[in-house]
Amino acid sequence: MSLGEHSMHDHPTSCMHGCSPNKQAFRQVQHIVASLLVCFQVMRRYHIQNRDDYKKYNKIVGMVTKLTNVLKQLDPKDAVRIELTDQLLEK
């Protein structure tokens, strides 16, 4: 590499896509705004009063999603799958 050539990895403040620091900061802000928007929409829809309750709700949703994915991988006639699915649907 000559003195005039630089790769995107030469500049410590650029992101992995070679973005300028301003573009990288803008993408981070966009992500934060999108996350907050989803948070407020869910809070409004389900009448959740504070963000701590939203965080708990979101954690439960993630755990239920993981559980359903594991149950889907089991044989539909498996007794354990049937029992756990019934228990999950009762809640």
ABEGO torsion letter per residue (X at the ends): XBAABBBAAABAABBAAGBBAAAAAAAAAAAAAAAAAAAAAAAAAAGBABAAAAAAAAAAAAAAAAAAAAAAABBAABAAAAAAAAAAAAX
